[in-house]
Amino acid sequence: MHSSPTYTVFWLYKAQPEWRTLSDAERAAGRDAFLQTLDAHRETAPLRAAYSTVGFRADVDLILWAVAQEIDALQQLAVDLNRTPLGQHLEMRQAYLGLGMPSQYDPEHGPAFLRGIPPKRYLSVYPFTKTPEWYLLPFEKRRELMLVHGELGREFPTILTNTVSAFGIADHEFVVALEDDDPATLVAMVQRLRAAEVRIYTKVDTPIFLGRRKDPEEALRDF
């Protein structure tokens, strides 16, 4: 686990219709420039993974999950991607930004990506916000409810959990990113967690985006 907080962001892109009207050569050149830009930033804002969402959501084609020690590095990567020929044909539909750190309820638990665990085949990512009533509960009560929630989650040991904080820097309070090699396992766990009492303190946990991890070049070819 990193000792200092780490920024992470999920960029959700939709290709504009004009992109598909370009010639094969133009699109290939556009993809190459985009990939070269990602590679140029690999030391300061590396990708955890790229995901194709084609066929899973009508409003998003691509998810890029980037990580950085400095928030400015993430912004500079986004700016440089926008300036590529492909970037000029992509609309960023969502940007889910957060700060990775250990859980306040269980300091031993934190985002899987900070522990150096490789990404899995599928990603489910969504914004998350608690109700105001949650924060009025005593800390010990909140901790108790979260421990029960965690015990239910441990029934699905293959799933990697990544929850990052966004208080005051985004509309959402958290970003939740779940990873597994089998989407059916994600469905089973989230359905199981609906039985946790802490669920009544959930205000927002949509929209939910499912992505299939692919080599970045392959993900770009999907649209």
C-alpha positions as CSV (number, residue, x, y, z in Angstrom):
1,M,0.0,0.0,0.0
2,H,1.3,3.4,-0.9
3,S,2.0,5.6,2.2
4,S,0.8,8.8,0.5
5,P,-2.5,9.3,-1.2
6,T,-2.7,8.5,-4.9
7,Y,-5.0,10.2,-7.4
8,T,-6.9,8.1,-9.9
9,V,-9.5,8.8,-12.6
10,F,-11.8,7.0,-14.9
11,W,-12.4,8.7,-18.2
12,L,-15.4,7.6,-20.1
13,Y,-15.4,8.4,-23.8
14,K,-17.9,8.3,-26.6
15,A,-16.6,8.4,-30.2
16,Q,-18.4,11.0,-32.4
17,P,-20.1,9.7,-35.5
18,E,-17.6,11.6,-37.8
19,W,-14.8,9.3,-36.6
20,R,-16.3,6.4,-38.5
21,T,-16.5,8.4,-41.7
22,L,-12.7,8.8,-41.8
23,S,-10.5,6.5,-44.0
24,D,-8.8,3.5,-42.5
25,A,-5.5,5.3,-42.8
26,E,-6.7,8.4,-41.0
27,R,-8.2,6.3,-38.2
28,A,-5.0,4.2,-37.9
29,A,-2.9,7.4,-37.7
30,G,-5.3,8.8,-35.1
31,R,-5.0,5.7,-33.0
32,D,-1.2,5.7,-33.2
33,A,-1.0,9.3,-32.0
34,F,-3.3,8.5,-29.1
35,L,-1.3,5.5,-28.1
36,Q,2.0,7.4,-28.4
37,T,0.6,10.1,-26.1
38,L,-0.4,7.5,-23.5
39,D,3.1,6.0,-23.7
40,A,4.7,9.4,-23.3
41,H,2.9,9.9,-20.0
42,R,3.5,6.4,-18.6
43,E,6.0,7.6,-16.0
44,T,3.8,10.3,-14.5
45,A,0.2,9.1,-15.3
46,P,0.2,5.5,-16.2
47,L,-2.9,3.5,-17.2
48,R,-4.0,0.8,-15.0
49,A,-6.0,-0.5,-17.9
50,A,-8.2,0.4,-20.9
51,Y,-11.6,-1.0,-21.4
52,S,-14.0,-1.4,-24.3
53,T,-17.6,-0.7,-23.4
54,V,-19.0,-1.2,-26.9
55,G,-22.3,-3.1,-26.7
56,F,-22.5,-2.7,-22.9
57,R,-23.6,0.9,-22.8
58,A,-25.1,3.1,-25.5
59,D,-23.4,6.2,-24.3
60,V,-19.8,5.2,-23.8
61,D,-17.3,3.3,-26.0
62,L,-14.1,3.5,-23.9
63,I,-12.9,3.7,-20.3
64,L,-9.3,4.7,-19.5
65,W,-8.3,4.2,-15.9
66,A,-5.3,6.3,-15.0
67,V,-3.3,6.7,-11.8
68,A,-0.9,9.5,-10.7
69,Q,0.8,10.8,-7.6
70,E,0.1,14.4,-8.8
71,I,-3.3,15.5,-10.0
72,D,-1.7,17.9,-12.5
73,A,-0.2,14.8,-14.3
74,L,-3.7,13.5,-14.9
75,Q,-4.9,16.8,-16.3
76,Q,-1.9,17.1,-18.6
77,L,-2.6,13.6,-19.9
78,A,-6.2,14.5,-20.6
79,V,-5.2,17.7,-22.4
80,D,-2.6,15.9,-24.6
81,L,-5.1,13.2,-25.5
82,N,-7.6,15.8,-26.5
83,R,-5.1,17.3,-28.9
84,T,-4.6,14.0,-30.9
85,P,-6.6,13.4,-34.0
86,L,-8.5,10.7,-32.3
87,G,-9.0,12.8,-29.2
88,Q,-10.6,15.4,-31.3
89,H,-13.3,12.9,-32.2
90,L,-13.9,11.7,-28.7
91,E,-16.4,13.2,-26.2
92,M,-15.6,12.7,-22.6
93,R,-19.0,11.7,-21.1
94,Q,-17.8,11.2,-17.5
95,A,-14.7,11.8,-15.5
96,Y,-14.7,10.0,-12.1
97,L,-11.9,11.4,-10.1
98,G,-10.8,10.2,-6.6
99,L,-8.1,9.9,-4.1
100,G,-6.9,6.4,-3.0
101,M,-6.2,5.8,0.6
102,P,-6.8,3.2,3.4
103,S,-10.4,2.8,4.7
104,Q,-11.2,4.8,7.8
105,Y,-13.2,1.9,9.1
106,D,-10.6,-0.8,8.4
107,P,-7.1,0.7,7.9
108,E,-5.8,-2.7,6.6
109,H,-8.2,-2.5,3.7
110,G,-7.7,-0.2,0.7
111,P,-8.0,-0.1,-3.1
112,A,-6.6,-3.2,-4.8
113,F,-4.8,-1.1,-7.4
114,L,-2.6,0.5,-4.7
115,R,-1.5,-2.9,-3.5
116,G,0.0,-3.7,-6.9
117,I,-2.6,-6.4,-7.8
118,P,-3.0,-6.7,-11.6
119,P,-6.3,-5.7,-13.2
120,K,-8.9,-8.3,-14.0
121,R,-10.8,-8.9,-17.1
122,Y,-13.9,-6.9,-16.3
123,L,-14.5,-3.5,-14.6
124,S,-17.7,-2.2,-13.1
125,V,-17.3,1.5,-12.1
126,Y,-19.8,4.0,-10.6
127,P,-20.1,7.1,-8.5
128,F,-21.2,6.7,-4.9
129,T,-22.7,9.1,-2.4
130,K,-24.1,8.4,1.1
131,T,-27.2,10.1,2.6
132,P,-26.7,13.0,5.1
133,E,-28.1,10.8,7.8
134,W,-25.1,8.4,7.5
135,Y,-22.7,11.1,8.7
136,L,-24.8,11.9,11.7
137,L,-24.4,8.3,13.0
138,P,-21.8,7.7,15.7
139,F,-18.5,6.6,14.2
140,E,-18.6,3.2,16.0
141,K,-22.1,2.5,14.5
142,R,-20.9,3.4,11.0
143,R,-17.8,1.1,11.5
144,E,-20.0,-1.7,12.7
145,L,-22.3,-1.5,9.6
146,M,-19.3,-1.3,7.3
147,L,-17.7,-4.4,8.9
148,V,-20.9,-6.4,8.2
149,H,-20.9,-5.0,4.6
150,G,-17.3,-6.2,4.3
151,E,-18.0,-9.6,5.6
152,L,-20.7,-10.1,2.9
153,G,-18.2,-8.9,0.3
154,R,-15.6,-11.5,1.4
155,E,-18.0,-14.2,0.3
156,F,-16.7,-13.3,-3.2
157,P,-12.9,-13.5,-2.8
158,T,-12.1,-13.2,-6.5
159,I,-13.5,-9.7,-6.8
160,L,-11.0,-6.8,-6.4
161,T,-12.5,-3.7,-4.8
162,N,-11.3,-0.2,-5.3
163,T,-13.1,2.6,-3.5
164,V,-11.6,6.1,-3.7
165,S,-12.6,9.3,-2.0
166,A,-13.8,12.5,-3.9
167,F,-15.2,14.7,-1.1
168,G,-15.1,18.3,-2.2
169,I,-13.4,17.7,-5.6
170,A,-16.4,16.1,-7.5
171,D,-20.2,15.7,-7.3
172,H,-19.8,12.2,-5.9
173,E,-18.2,11.3,-2.5
174,F,-16.6,8.1,-3.7
175,V,-15.8,6.2,-6.8
176,V,-16.4,2.4,-6.6
177,A,-14.6,0.2,-9.0
178,L,-15.1,-3.6,-8.9
179,E,-13.0,-6.0,-10.9
180,D,-13.4,-9.7,-11.7
181,D,-12.8,-12.1,-14.6
182,D,-16.5,-13.1,-14.6
183,P,-19.3,-10.5,-14.8
184,A,-21.7,-13.0,-13.2
185,T,-19.6,-12.9,-10.1
186,L,-20.0,-9.1,-10.0
187,V,-23.8,-9.5,-10.4
188,A,-23.9,-12.0,-7.5
189,M,-21.9,-9.9,-5.1
190,V,-23.7,-6.6,-5.7
191,Q,-27.0,-8.4,-5.3
192,R,-25.8,-10.0,-2.1
193,L,-24.7,-6.6,-0.7
194,R,-28.3,-5.3,-1.1
195,A,-29.1,-7.3,2.0
196,A,-26.7,-5.2,4.1
197,E,-28.3,-2.6,6.5
198,V,-25.9,0.0,5.4
199,R,-27.7,0.0,2.0
200,I,-30.4,2.3,3.5
201,Y,-27.8,5.1,3.7
202,T,-27.0,5.0,-0.1
203,K,-28.1,8.1,-1.9
204,V,-26.4,7.6,-5.3
205,D,-24.8,4.6,-6.9
206,T,-25.5,5.1,-10.6
207,P,-24.8,5.2,-13.5
208,I,-22.9,1.9,-13.6
209,F,-20.5,1.2,-16.4
210,L,-19.2,-2.2,-17.4
211,G,-16.0,-2.5,-19.4
212,R,-13.9,-5.4,-20.9
213,R,-10.2,-4.9,-20.4
214,K,-8.2,-5.0,-23.6
215,D,-4.9,-3.9,-24.9
216,P,-5.3,-0.2,-25.5
217,E,-4.8,-0.5,-29.2
218,E,-7.5,-3.3,-29.4
219,A,-9.9,-1.2,-27.3
220,L,-9.5,1.7,-29.7
221,R,-10.2,-0.5,-32.7
222,D,-13.6,-1.5,-31.2
223,F,-15.1,1.8,-32.3
